[in-house]
Structures are given as structure tokens and as C-alpha cells.
């Protein structure tokens, strides 16, 4: 009797399986692909380490820390190189040289100059970009569930970093690992893979990010707070959001106060706060000039940032991806507005937009992207084709401009560089190692080329002199310290107080240079 019952039960199960198979065959092919993708998205994705290593190496090889490309450095890059070198000479960040980056960034700069010249600086950048790529891949995979999409977006991320931040060494590059980790954490949270207590770690990572690049981290985490508050209000769990906020504050405090104590110990805490908030203090004091605005606007459009903003905001997304869409849109618009009212420093000012752009690019390309064994026979266009064709190949022109610009500028200013070398050689031969100089120049490269430290904290008048406070500070420091030599680039206008200091205390040295004047203390 039991055998007969078992046979009947087996027949029923067999019929049920046949019916289930028929229903699956009736299902539309796209639906089956979606089910398959949903199953696969639950599995951990293997990280493409080979691609990450290759692209991180390419980006770091072209760093100005590499002696082959040091001559292409921008003003800020020369100041970052000086910072690391000066700290190996015993100087203290903020107190003895002006800087708007965080304390941890200057620790990285110091480590990067301990040996091998500044090559170690490029190695540290390689590690930062490699780690950032890992977390970016994981974030896109968490948000979209598509491994191939995440893989194809990685080269685009590195291309944007290489071109916008050509030469590297910017704090907004070294902060990327922390930003990308935070995005990945938030994506895991909305997918219910981490709990509320994880926000303690988010706060700690936020503190580290602030210690690397205060400007980028304030914008990013400020917008995260805004979007996440709206997210919790929409889901009617404001109390839970408040708990997460307190957890984040706890994590931030656990990291910020012990590290910040270093500046208190060195007596530079107040000065450090004043300098790292310079970007916000200088807002609106000097709107970027028209040519700079045109270049910045052209890059914004040609690099596809505008297209990513529009397409990312209008694309249909799943419920869990909506917070990231709003975060990406707000981030791009906020930074665009801020850059308009910030004193112009260079194209690298668009670097902090990259994390927000990557969010919107992932949302845009995810709309028509298919992968897996059950996709349609019609091939899905690659990310590269969508990006370049969708922007009428303008990104090619923009990237070529960004790479060629410093090279062309170096060629056009070859005469100026030659004269700078003449001045550098004279100072190196005629001064003692403990003598200090000041370069009233468009770059801070003279300090390292002469092996002499700066007599003032503001290394170049072409940066950070947009506030009246800093103009007074520079004049007072030169008056008090009276450097052995002052080098004046005729293209850089002198402050009235500096003119008086030179006329009263210095004599002109006769050098065969038309672009530079060299003054020696009487």
C-alpha cells in the first residue's frame, strides 16, 4: 500500500514539474533574464584586480612625482610637492606653509618624500586609486546588480581622474577611497546587508576623509546627510535616521579628536581650521573670469557631465537606487555652482564631481544594459559606445585638451623655465642651506630646485591671496622674516607692501634674465 502511495505521489510531483516547466517556457525572455540576474546579483562578484592594477599604474605613472613629468606640474602640484619635502626638513603643516588640504594628506605627502625623491608619493597615489576602484566596482554592482556594467565603468572612472587631475597628487584624488567606500556602504545598507551600527564606521571613515580633503568631504557627507534625512522621512522612520546620525557622530569623534590633537600639540589647530576652510571663505570674493568659466563649462558639457546629469535624473530606477540618483544630481549641481564662485585654480577643480558623475552614469547605462546567459541575441552597446557616441565624441576632444594643455603650456613657456633655472642656479651657489627665499612667481618650483625653504607660509601669490586677510599675512611675514633672496616674476603683480619691502631692504642682482628680477637682502 505504501509503495502505491509513493508512486502516486511521485506522479503528482512529476506533473507539477512539467506544468512549472511549461509556465517558464511561456514567460517572456526578458522576464526570465531578470529572474536569472536577480539570482546572480545575490552572489559576491569577483573583483577585476588586473584591470584595477593596470589603470592605477597608468594614472600614477604620469604623476608629477615622477621626475619625467615634474616640469608639467601646476602651481598647486608644486606646492604639494614642496609640502612633503618641507616636512622632511622639519617644517610643520599649516604653521610653516599654507595648505587647504587635511592633515592626513600632508602626512601622505611627507611619507611620499622620505626616500626615492618624490616617487613614493606616486606609489601612494597608486594605492589610493587601486582601493578606490575596488570600492567603486562593489558600489556599482550593489546598486545595479550587474557585474559587467561595473567592470566597463571602471576604465571611464580612471580616464576622468587621469585627464581632469593630470599629474595627480591632488587631495581630491587621495580622498576617493573613502568616498567610494562610503557609497558602497550606503548601497549595502539599502539592500539590507549592513545594520544601523555600521554608521559608526561610516562616521569614522568620514573623519578620515575630512582629514585628507576637507572641501570634498564636507560637500559629499553634507549631501549624504541631506539625502538620507529625506530618505528616512519618506519611509517614515525618522527615529531610525536620528539614531544613525548619532552613530555617525560617534564614529567621527572617535577618529577626529585623537588625530586633531596633533595640531593642538603643534600649536596650529586654529591656523589649520582657518586654512582648510579657505575654499568656503573665498566663495563669492572673486568670481572666475569669463575665459575660465567658458573652459569649465565646455569641459562640463564635453566630458558628458551634463548628459549624465540629465539622463541619470530622468531614467527609471528601482526604489533602492533613488537616494543615489538624488545624491548624484545634487552633488554635480552643488559643485558646479561652487566652482563658478570660487577663485579659479585650474581644471582639477572638477575632480570632486567624479563620484557623483559615476553614480549617474551607472544609472543611465543600467537602463538598457543586459548581461547574463539569458540576454537577448541583440547585443547591448558597450559603455564606451554609449558614452562617446551619446556625447557626439566630445569627450575625446575634452580629454585630449586636458592632457595636451600642460604639455603645450610647458613648450610655450620654455623661455621662462630656462630663466627660472638660471635664477635657481645662482641662489643655490650664492646662499647657505639655512637661508630662506621667497618666489613671487606663478609656481612654487623654485624652492625645491634651489633647496631653500620659503620665508612665508603662502608659497605663491597666485594661490590663496583672494582674501584681504591673506594679503596682510603675506606682507607681514615677508616684512618680519626678510628672506635672503626675493625672486619676482614680472607677470605677477606685486602687492604695494611688498614693493615697499623690496625698495627699502633689497638690492637688485644683475642677471641675464628678462622675465625675472632677483633681489638680495642688503
C-alpha positions in Angstrom: 0.0 0.0 0.0 2.9 2.4 0.9 4.5 1.6 -2.5 1.3 2.5 -4.3 1.0 5.7 -2.4 4.6 6.6 -3.1 4.1 6.0 -6.8 1.0 8.3 -6.9 2.9 11.0 -5.0 5.8 10.7 -7.5 3.4 11.1 -10.4 1.8 14.2 -8.9 5.3 15.8 -8.3 6.3 14.9 -11.9 3.1 16.5 -13.3 3.7 19.6 -11.2 7.3 19.9 -12.5 6.0 19.5 -16.1 3.5 22.3 -15.6 6.1 24.5 -14.0 8.4 24.0 -16.9 5.6 24.9 -19.4 4.9 28.1 -17.5 8.6 29.0 -17.5 8.7 28.5 -21.3 5.7 30.8 -21.7 7.4 33.5 -19.7 8.8 36.4 -21.8 12.5 36.0 -22.3 13.3 39.3 -20.7 11.5 38.3 -17.5 13.5 35.1 -17.3 16.6 37.1 -17.8 15.6 39.4 -14.9 14.9 36.4 -12.6 18.3 34.9 -13.5 20.0 38.3 -12.9 18.3 38.7 -9.6 19.6 35.3 -8.5 23.1 36.1 -9.7 23.1 39.5 -8.0 22.9 37.9 -4.7 26.3 36.2 -5.3 29.5 38.0 -4.5 31.2 39.4 -7.7 34.9 38.7 -8.3 36.9 42.0 -8.4 38.8 42.6 -11.6 42.1 43.1 -9.9 44.1 43.0 -13.2 42.2 46.0 -14.7 42.4 47.9 -11.5 46.2 47.4 -11.2 46.7 48.4 -14.8 44.7 51.6 -14.7 46.0 52.7 -11.3 49.6 52.2 -12.6 48.9 54.3 -15.7 47.4 57.1 -13.7 50.3 57.1 -11.2 53.0 56.8 -13.9 52.0 60.2 -15.3 52.2 61.7 -11.9 54.3 64.9 -11.5 56.0 63.0 -8.7 57.7 61.1 -11.5 60.8 63.2 -12.4 59.9 62.7 -16.1 56.8 64.9 -15.7 57.6 67.2 -12.8 58.1 70.1 -15.2 54.4 69.8 -16.1 53.2 70.5 -12.6 50.6 73.1 -11.9 51.0 75.7 -9.1 49.1 73.6 -6.6 51.0 70.5 -7.6 54.4 72.2 -7.0 53.0 73.4 -3.6 52.0 69.8 -2.7 55.5 68.6 -3.7 57.0 71.3 -1.6 54.8 70.4 1.4 56.1 66.8 1.5 59.7 68.0 1.0 59.5 70.7 3.6 58.1 68.3 6.2 61.1 66.1 5.7 63.2 69.2 6.6 61.3 69.5 9.9 58.6 72.0 8.9 55.0 71.7 10.2 51.9 71.9 8.0 49.7 75.0 8.4 52.2 76.7 10.8 55.1 77.0 8.3 53.4 76.5 5.0 49.9 77.3 3.9 47.6 74.5 2.9 43.9 73.8 2.4 44.2 70.0 2.4 43.7 67.9 5.5 46.4 66.8 8.0 46.4 63.2 6.8 47.1 64.4 3.2 50.2 66.2 4.4 51.3 63.0 6.3 50.9 61.2 3.0 53.0 63.9 1.3 55.6 63.6 4.0 55.7 59.8 3.6 56.0 60.2 -0.2 59.2 62.2 0.2 61.0 60.1 2.8 63.1 58.4 0.2 63.4 57.9 -3.6 62.8 61.6 -4.0 59.1 62.0 -4.5 58.5 58.7 -6.4 57.0 57.2 -3.2 54.3 59.9 -3.5 53.2 58.4 -6.8 53.2 54.9 -5.3 50.9 56.1 -2.5 48.6 57.6 -5.2 48.7 54.2 -7.0 47.4 52.5 -3.8 44.7 55.2 -3.3 43.4 54.7 -6.9 43.5 51.0 -6.7 41.5 50.9 -3.4 39.0 53.5 -4.8 38.5 51.3 -7.9 37.7 48.3 -5.7 35.0 50.1 -3.8 33.6 51.8 -6.9 33.2 48.4 -8.6 31.5 47.0 -5.5 29.2 50.0 -5.2 28.0 49.9 -8.8 27.5 46.1 -8.5 25.5 46.6 -5.3 23.3 49.3 -6.9 22.7 47.7 -10.3 23.4 44.0 -9.7 25.3 43.9 -13.0 29.0 42.9 -12.8 29.8 43.6 -16.4 28.4 47.1 -16.1 30.6 47.8 -13.1 33.6 46.4 -14.9 33.0 48.6 -18.0 32.6 51.7 -16.0 36.0 51.4 -14.2 38.1 52.5 -17.2 35.9 55.5 -17.6 36.5 56.4 -14.0 40.2 56.2 -14.4 40.2 58.2 -17.6 38.3 61.0 -15.9 40.8 61.0 -13.0 43.8 60.9 -15.3 42.6 63.8 -17.5 41.0 66.1 -15.0 43.7 65.5 -12.5 46.6 65.2 -14.9 49.8 64.8 -13.0 48.0 63.7 -9.8 48.9 64.4 -6.2 45.7 66.4 -5.6 43.9 65.8 -2.2 40.7 65.2 -4.1 42.3 62.0 -5.6 43.6 60.7 -2.3 40.1 61.1 -0.7 38.5 58.9 -3.3 38.9 55.6 -1.4 37.0 57.0 1.5 34.2 58.4 -0.7 33.9 55.2 -2.7 33.8 53.1 0.5 31.0 55.3 1.8 29.0 54.9 -1.4 29.4 51.1 -1.2 28.4 51.1 2.5 25.2 53.0 1.7 24.4 50.7 -1.2 24.8 47.7 1.1 22.6 49.4 3.7 19.7 50.0 1.3 20.0 46.3 0.3 19.7 45.3 4.0 23.3 43.9 4.1 24.5 46.1 7.0 22.8 47.3 10.1 22.4 50.7 11.8 25.5 50.2 14.0 27.6 50.3 10.8 27.0 54.0 10.7 29.7 54.3 13.5 32.2 53.1 10.9 30.7 55.5 8.3 31.3 58.4 10.6 34.9 57.2 11.3 35.6 56.9 7.5 34.0 60.4 7.1 36.5 61.8 9.7 39.4 60.2 7.7 38.1 61.7 4.5 37.9 65.2 6.2 41.5 64.8 7.3 42.5 64.2 3.7 40.3 66.7 1.7 38.1 68.9 3.9 36.3 70.6 0.9 35.3 67.4 -0.9 34.3 65.6 2.2 32.2 68.4 3.6 30.3 68.6 0.3 29.9 64.8 -0.1 28.9 63.9 3.5 26.8 67.1 3.8 24.7 65.9 0.8 24.6 62.3 2.1 23.1 63.7 5.4 20.5 65.7 3.4 19.5 62.9 1.1 19.4 60.3 3.9 17.3 62.5 6.0 14.8 62.8 3.1 15.1 59.0 2.6 14.1 58.3 6.2 11.3 60.9 6.2 9.8 59.3 3.0 10.0 55.8 4.6 8.5 57.1 7.9 11.4 56.1 10.1 12.9 59.4 11.2 13.8 58.0 14.6 16.0 55.4 13.0 17.6 58.0 10.9 18.4 60.1 14.0 20.0 57.0 15.6 22.2 56.6 12.5 23.1 60.3 12.7 24.2 59.9 16.4 26.2 56.7 15.5 27.9 58.6 12.7 28.8 61.5 15.1 30.3 58.9 17.5 32.4 57.3 14.8 33.6 60.8 13.6 34.5 61.9 17.1 36.5 58.7 17.8 38.8 59.4 14.9 38.8 63.2 14.5 39.6 64.2 18.1 42.7 61.9 18.5 44.1 62.9 15.1 43.2 66.5 15.5 45.0 66.6 18.8 48.3 66.6 16.8 47.5 70.1 15.5 46.8 71.2 19.1 50.1 69.8 20.3 51.9 71.6 17.5 50.0 74.8 18.2 48.5 75.1 14.8 44.9 74.0 15.4 43.3 77.4 14.9 45.5 78.1 11.9 44.6 74.7 10.4 40.9 75.3 10.7 41.3 78.7 9.1 43.3 77.3 6.2 41.2 74.2 5.4 38.0 76.3 5.3 39.6 78.8 2.9 37.6 77.5 0.0 34.4 78.4 1.7 35.6 81.7 3.0 36.7 82.8 -0.5 33.3 81.9 -2.1 32.0 85.0 -4.0 35.1 87.1 -3.3 36.3 86.7 -6.9 34.0 85.0 -9.5 36.0 83.1 -12.1 36.8 85.2 -15.1 34.9 84.7 -18.4 37.5 82.6 -20.2 37.9 80.3 -17.2 34.1 79.9 -17.0 33.9 79.1 -20.7 36.6 76.4 -20.3 35.0 74.9 -17.2 31.5 75.0 -18.9 32.9 73.4 -22.0 34.6 70.6 -20.0 31.3 70.1 -18.1 29.4 69.6 -21.3 32.1 67.8 -23.4 33.0 65.3 -20.7 29.4 64.2 -20.6 28.7 65.5 -17.1 25.6 67.4 -18.3 24.4 64.4 -20.3 25.0 62.1 -17.2 23.0 64.6 -15.1 20.0 64.7 -17.4 19.9 61.0 -18.3 20.6 59.9 -14.8 17.8 62.0 -13.4 15.2 61.0 -16.0 15.9 57.3 -16.0 13.6 55.0 -14.2 15.3 53.4 -11.2 14.4 50.9 -8.6 13.3 52.1 -5.2 16.7 51.4 -3.5 18.6 53.4 -6.2 16.6 56.6 -5.8 18.6 58.0 -3.0 21.8 57.7 -5.1 20.2 59.3 -8.1 19.3 62.4 -6.0 22.8 62.3 -4.3 24.5 62.3 -7.7 22.3 65.1 -9.1 22.7 67.4 -6.1 26.4 66.7 -6.0 27.0 67.8 -9.5 24.8 70.9 -9.3 26.3 71.9 -6.0 29.9 71.6 -7.1 29.1 73.4 -10.4 27.7 76.3 -8.6 30.5 76.4 -6.1 33.2 76.3 -8.8 31.5 79.3 -10.5 32.0 81.4 -7.4 35.4 80.0 -6.4 38.6 81.8 -7.4 39.9 79.8 -10.4 42.8 77.4 -9.7 42.6 75.0 -12.6 40.7 72.3 -14.4 41.3 70.0 -11.4 38.5 71.8 -9.6 36.1 69.4 -11.4 37.7 66.4 -9.8 35.3 66.3 -6.8 32.4 65.8 -9.2 33.7 62.4 -10.3 32.0 60.2 -7.6 28.7 61.9 -8.3 29.1 61.6 -12.1 29.9 57.9 -11.7 26.6 57.4 -9.8 24.6 59.0 -12.6 26.5 57.2 -15.4 25.8 53.9 -13.7 22.0 54.7 -13.5 22.0 56.0 -17.1 23.7 53.0 -18.7 21.9 50.5 -16.4 18.6 51.4 -18.2 19.4 49.5 -21.4 22.2 47.2 -20.2 21.7 43.4 -20.2 24.0 40.7 -19.1 23.9 37.0 -18.3 23.2 33.8 -20.2 19.6 34.6 -21.0 20.1 38.0 -22.6 18.7 38.8 -26.0 20.6 37.8 -29.0 20.7 41.5 -29.9 24.0 42.8 -28.4 23.8 45.5 -25.9 26.0 48.5 -26.9 29.1 48.8 -24.7 29.5 51.5 -22.1 32.3 53.1 -24.2 30.0 53.3 -27.3 27.1 54.8 -25.2 29.4 57.3 -23.5 31.4 58.6 -26.5 28.6 58.3 -29.2 26.0 59.6 -26.8 28.1 62.7 -26.3 29.0 63.1 -30.0 32.6 62.1 -29.3 33.1 65.4 -27.5 34.8 63.5 -24.5 37.6 62.6 -26.9 38.3 66.3 -27.6 37.9 67.3 -24.0 40.3 64.6 -22.7 42.8 65.4 -25.5 42.7 69.1 -24.5 43.2 68.3 -20.8 46.3 66.1 -21.5 47.8 68.4 -24.2 47.2 71.6 -22.3 50.1 71.3 -19.7 52.4 69.9 -22.4 51.7 72.8 -24.8 52.0 75.3 -21.9 55.3 73.9 -21.0 56.5 74.3 -24.6 55.2 77.9 -24.8 56.9 78.8 -21.5 60.2 77.1 -22.3 62.0 80.5 -22.2 60.5 81.3 -18.8 61.6 77.9 -17.5 65.1 78.4 -18.8 65.3 81.8 -16.9 63.9 80.2 -13.8 66.8 77.6 -14.0 69.3 80.5 -14.2 67.9 82.1 -11.1 67.8 78.8 -9.3 71.4 78.1 -10.0 72.6 81.5 -8.8 70.7 81.2 -5.5 71.9 77.6 -4.9 75.5 78.7 -5.4 75.4 82.0 -3.6 73.4 81.2 -0.5 73.7 78.9 2.5 71.4 75.9 3.0 69.7 77.5 6.0 69.0 80.8 4.1 65.3 81.3 3.2 64.0 82.8 0.0 60.7 83.9 -1.5 59.5 83.3 -5.0 57.0 85.9 -6.2 56.1 83.6 -9.0 53.3 81.6 -10.7 54.7 78.4 -9.3 56.4 77.1 -6.2 59.0 75.1 -8.0 61.9 77.4 -7.2 62.1 76.3 -3.5 62.9 72.7 -4.3 65.1 73.5 -7.3 67.3 75.7 -5.0 66.9 73.5 -1.9 65.8 76.6 0.1 62.7 76.9 2.3 60.2 79.7 1.9 60.2 82.7 4.2 56.4 82.9 4.2 53.7 80.3 4.7 51.9 81.3 1.4 54.3 79.9 -1.1 53.0 81.6 -4.3 50.9 84.8 -4.7 48.9 83.1 -7.4 47.1 81.0 -4.8 45.2 81.9 -1.6 45.6 85.7 -2.0 41.9 86.3 -2.7 41.1 87.3 0.9 42.3 90.5 2.4 43.5 88.6 5.5 45.9 86.5 3.5 47.3 89.6 1.6 48.1 91.2 5.0 49.5 87.9 6.3 51.9 87.5 3.4 53.1 91.1 3.6 53.7 90.9 7.4 55.6 87.6 7.1 57.9 88.9 4.4 58.5 92.1 6.4 59.2 90.2 9.6 61.4 87.4 8.1 63.2 89.3 5.4 64.3 86.4 3.2 67.9 86.4 1.8 66.6 86.5 -1.8 63.3 87.5 -3.4 62.6 86.4 -6.9 60.0 88.4 -8.8 58.2 87.2 -11.9 57.3 90.3 -13.9 54.0 88.7 -15.0 52.8 88.5 -11.4 51.7 91.9 -10.0 53.3 92.9 -6.7 51.4 94.0 -3.6 52.1 97.6 -2.5 53.5 96.5 0.8 55.9 94.0 -0.9 57.1 96.8 -3.2 58.0 98.9 -0.2 59.8 96.0 1.5 61.9 95.4 -1.6 62.7 99.1 -2.2 63.7 99.6 1.5 65.7 96.4 2.2 66.9 94.8 -1.0 69.3 95.4 -3.9 68.8 94.1 -7.4 71.2 91.4 -8.7 72.2 91.7 -12.3 71.2 88.5 -14.1 70.8 87.9 -17.8 67.0 87.4 -17.4 64.2 89.4 -18.9 61.3 87.7 -17.2 62.7 87.5 -13.6 64.2 90.0 -11.3 66.4 88.8 -8.4 66.7 90.9 -5.2 69.2 90.2 -2.4 69.0 91.5 1.2 71.3 94.5 1.8 
